[in-house]
Amino acid sequence: QVQLVESGGGLVQAGGSLRLSCAASGRTFSGYAMGWFRQAPGKEREFVSGISWSGGITCYADSVKGRFTICRDNAKNTVYLQMNSVKPEDTAVYYCAAILGTIERIVRTNYDMDYWGKGTLVTVSS
């Protein structure tokens, strides 16, 4: 089992920045690709960003490309999502998730991740 706990959510003005963290515990963090997802009120959960185990490969949804940056610190078992130039449409609950294997599995499995956190709420005011 891998437990994932997100933090860093809150209220931010449009154009501002926020950094989300996802701390992993339990089984080894090793070998897991990580992803960030979000779910806005009344909408389905959507993929935001993913990162390979080594951190060398990243991918982003078009809606956040150029504004969000994902990175990880394997020594701290933590994944981060730096959110810059946020927009009201970024308002959502943000979830961290883990999948054993390569980053490609995130898409190949249709986002069927192995472990999920409980989420952290990000609210962007206009």
C-alpha positions as a printed NumPy array, in Angstrom:
array([[  0.   ,   0.   ,   0.   ],
       [  1.062,   3.551,  -0.758],
       [ -0.602,   6.377,   1.118],
       [ -0.734,   9.761,  -0.589],
       [ -1.491,  13.005,   1.206],
       [ -1.915,  16.257,  -0.683],
       [ -1.368,  19.695,   0.817],
       [ -0.938,  23.289,  -0.253],
       [ -4.405,  24.024,  -1.54 ],
       [ -6.249,  27.211,  -0.683],
       [ -7.636,  30.452,  -2.023],
       [ -5.579,  32.383,  -4.541],
       [ -6.318,  35.325,  -6.798],
       [ -6.291,  34.954, -10.544],
       [ -2.79 ,  35.46 , -11.87 ],
       [ -1.236,  34.254,  -8.641],
       [  0.727,  31.136,  -7.763],
       [  0.323,  28.111,  -5.561],
       [  2.41 ,  25.021,  -4.924],
       [  0.796,  21.708,  -4.156],
       [  2.649,  18.879,  -2.45 ],
       [  1.931,  15.17 ,  -2.344],
       [  3.697,  13.14 ,   0.319],
       [  3.881,   9.369,  -0.11 ],
       [  4.291,   6.844,   2.66 ],
       [  3.912,   3.126,   3.146],
       [  5.454,   0.923,   0.512],
       [  8.505,   2.102,  -1.329],
       [  8.004,   5.076,  -3.596],
       [ 10.418,   3.518,  -5.998],
       [  9.217,   2.653,  -9.478],
       [  6.019,   4.683,  -9.386],
       [  5.069,   7.259, -11.967],
       [  3.001,  10.028, -10.41 ],
       [  0.175,  12.149, -11.65 ],
       [ -1.922,  15.126, -10.664],
       [ -5.614,  15.174, -11.513],
       [ -8.393,  17.621, -10.732],
       [-12.139,  17.659, -10.468],
       [-14.104,  20.87 , -10.728],
       [-17.643,  21.163,  -9.348],
       [-20.09 ,  19.371, -11.624],
       [-17.363,  18.051, -13.903],
       [-15.526,  14.787, -14.341],
       [-12.049,  14.288, -12.984],
       [ -9.38 ,  15.2  , -15.518],
       [ -5.674,  14.607, -15.956],
       [ -3.437,  17.59 , -15.219],
       [  0.166,  16.402, -15.247],
       [  2.371,  13.34 , -14.926],
       [  5.983,  12.574, -14.095],
       [  8.12 ,   9.499, -14.491],
       [  9.829,   7.751, -11.586],
       [ 13.152,   9.411, -12.366],
       [ 11.562,  12.786, -12.929],
       [ 13.115,  12.955, -16.37 ],
       [  9.859,  12.748, -18.296],
       [  6.872,  14.988, -17.697],
       [  3.609,  15.638, -19.488],
       [  0.82 ,  18.161, -19.156],
       [ -2.743,  18.734, -20.2  ],
       [ -3.012,  21.458, -22.827],
       [ -5.031,  23.587, -20.433],
       [ -2.112,  23.946, -18.003],
       [  0.89 ,  23.661, -20.294],
       [  3.263,  26.574, -19.786],
       [  1.662,  27.519, -16.466],
       [  2.044,  24.437, -14.263],
       [  5.222,  22.519, -13.496],
       [  5.458,  19.068, -11.957],
       [  8.547,  17.785, -10.186],
       [  9.457,  15.221,  -7.57 ],
       [ 11.958,  14.684,  -4.795],
       [ 12.372,  10.935,  -4.365],
       [ 14.56 ,  11.39 ,  -1.301],
       [ 11.563,  13.019,   0.379],
       [  8.939,  10.792,  -1.288],
       [  7.182,  13.937,  -2.431],
       [  5.742,  15.211,  -5.688],
       [  4.995,  18.873,  -6.322],
       [  2.785,  20.841,  -8.656],
       [  3.794,  24.471,  -9.091],
       [  0.826,  26.425, -10.359],
       [  1.532,  29.84 , -11.878],
       [ -0.728,  32.337, -13.624],
       [ -3.748,  30.558, -12.22 ],
       [ -7.18 ,  31.176, -13.674],
       [-10.677,  30.85 , -12.188],
       [-11.153,  27.74 , -14.348],
       [ -8.325,  26.078, -12.391],
       [-10.646,  25.922,  -9.383],
       [-11.002,  22.27 ,  -8.436],
       [-10.086,  19.568,  -5.987],
       [ -6.604,  18.409,  -6.941],
       [ -5.667,  14.777,  -6.478],
       [ -2.303,  13.095,  -6.445],
       [ -2.061,   9.535,  -7.761],
       [  0.559,   6.85 ,  -8.261],
       [  0.938,   4.039, -10.765],
       [  3.627,   1.374, -10.781],
       [  5.652,   1.515, -13.948],
       [  6.378,   3.979, -16.711],
       [  4.711,   7.33 , -17.226],
       [  3.103,   5.943, -20.404],
       [  0.965,   3.686, -18.238],
       [ -0.874,   6.737, -16.939],
       [ -2.478,   7.199, -20.361],
       [ -2.432,   3.54 , -21.521],
       [ -4.516,   2.508, -18.519],
       [ -6.941,   5.363, -19.158],
       [ -5.805,   6.971, -15.919],
       [ -6.532,   3.875, -13.873],
       [ -3.999,   4.693, -11.192],
       [ -2.995,   2.306,  -8.427],
       [ -3.274,   4.751,  -5.522],
       [ -5.065,   8.044,  -4.951],
       [ -4.883,  10.747,  -2.347],
       [ -7.957,  12.384,  -0.872],
       [ -7.395,  15.687,  -2.591],
       [ -6.793,  19.32 ,  -1.742],
       [ -9.095,  22.172,  -2.76 ],
       [ -7.795,  25.019,  -4.899],
       [-10.037,  28.028,  -5.337],
       [ -9.062,  30.794,  -7.74 ],
       [-10.905,  34.059,  -7.344],
       [-11.354,  36.478, -10.233]])
